[in-house]
Amino acid sequence: MTEHGRPDGIIIALDGPAGSGKSSTAKAVAARLGYRHLDSGAFYRAITLAALRNGIHPDGWGDLTHDELDRMDVHGRPADRGYVMTIRGEDVSVEIRSGQVNAHVSQMAAVPAVRQWLMDALRESGARGGLVADGRDIGTVVFPDAELKAYLIADAEERARRRLLERGVGDPPLEEVRAEAGLLQGRDAIDSGRETAPLRQADDAVVIDTTGLTFGQQVERIVALARERGGVDRSEETP
Ligand code: CDP
């Protein structure tokens, strides 16, 4: 047991707007420290996909009950040092990144019952510490007692450019970058404007503007902060 009282290490919360690089950074930081990575957005995405597959019209999402959510059979299956999202046992890691899910996920994530339903699962995964979790409300609502909270921001066009590069479309033309930036900002507006657990920086979060940083630099910055806050390197241990 360490001084922070969590047997497996500290909790690191990474929040920020769409496409700010939270998930890839969180994954790399987790690998560096030998921690687990929890991508909370992937859960919201999987629920959205399940509802779309079940033909539930988005207008009815606000009325989803706990039982109906249970019956969708959405799970995060522990794998390596993270979680693989499944619906009825099927790995949906690729499909949850589709344009259709992108277009609807913020509407699903604004439903209080959905957030409540997920909360227990998310908190349970952090019970032992040794976790890097990323999302919108990790430092404010899910793990308000996280030892390290970082809020990642970046210029919208830079975020859009990175997203398009990730999709492997080569150096994207400016119109495409602008169109993608518009989509990301649309999602940010819904995420920031909702009543339940809106996207916002925790008062005690360290703000990291990644616009001018390389991926390696932003990972190093967070690993260094984690070490200052008592994050012990467990990367030599088996997961
Ligand atoms: O990767 P990207 O930043 O595009 O999004 P994500 O982290 O996969 O999250 C997808 C969506 O889920 C967000 O736009 C939010 O609407 C929602 N979300 C949330 O409300 N709370 C979280 N803790 C994580 C995600």
Boltz pocket constraint, residues with backbone or C-beta under 6 A from the ligand:
constraints:
  - pocket:
      binder: B
      contacts: [[A, 16], [A, 17], [A, 18], [A, 19], [A, 20], [A, 23], [A, 40], [A, 41], [A, 42], [A, 44], [A, 45], [A, 105], [A, 106], [A, 107], [A, 109], [A, 110], [A, 134], [A, 135], [A, 136], [A, 137], [A, 138], [A, 187], [A, 191], [A, 197]]
      max_distance: 6.0
